[in-house]
Amino acid sequence: MAEDYFAAMERVEERLDILPETKPKTNDEVVKVQEPTKVLQLIEQLEIPELCYEERLDIASQLRAVFGTVTVPEFEPVLVFA
């Protein structure tokens, strides 16, 4: 009986070895910033409450350039009442 058990376990182990190891797929992308000081300067500019909409779009464009983003989404102006 022990021989049957070990023979069966050996076949199971062989089957497990046949299957390729699968790694979970992620959509995450690692982005290495080449100019961290430039990014920090742009972030500090975004913290200025008096920035107009066009200036914010310009800073966003600069951030995209630093990170190497090719596509630029279209933005529609939004009116903000304080």
N, C-alpha and C positions, 0 to 999 in steps of 0.2 A: 504494500500500500504506500509506503514511503517513496518507493521508486516512481510510482505513478504521480504522486504529488510533485516531486522534484522535476520530473519530465514535463509536467504541465506548466510549472512555474518557469522552466527554461524556455518553453515556447512563448509564454506571455512576455518574458523579458526580451526575447528576440523581436517580437512584434513592437514592443515599445522602442527598441533601438532603431527600427525601420522608419518610424515617424520623425520628420524633421522637427528640430526645436523651433518653436515659433515665439517671436518676441512681440509683445503688444505694440500695435501701431499707434502712433500719436501724431497729431497735427501740429505739435509744437515745433517751432523753428528757433534755433539758437542764433541770436544776432549779436555779433561782436562790434561794439562801437569803437570806431577808429579815433574819434575825436571827443573823448568824454568831457573835456573842458568846454567845447563848443555846445554840447548838449546841455550842460549845466547853465551856460549863459542864456541859452534860448528859454530854458525853463524859468529862470529868474525874470526874463522879460515878460513871460506869460503871467507872472504873478502881479504885474502892474495893473491895478484896477482901471486905470484911465485908457487902456489900449482900445483903439477902435477895431471894428470888425476886420477891416482890410489888413491892419497890422498883425492881427492874430492869424489870418490866413497866410500872410507872408512868413511868419514864424513857423507855422505848420508846414509850409512848403520847404523851409530850410531844414526842419527836422526830418522830413521825408528824404531829402537829399543826403543827409548824414547817415541815415539808416539804409539808404539804397533802395527805397521804395520807388517803383517805376510808375505805377498807376496813381493817378490823382483823381479822387472823387469830385464830382461837381457839387458845389455848395450854393444854396440859395440864401440871400440875406434874410436875417430874422430881425424884426423890430422888437426891442426890449424896452419896456416902460418901467422906470424906477419909481 
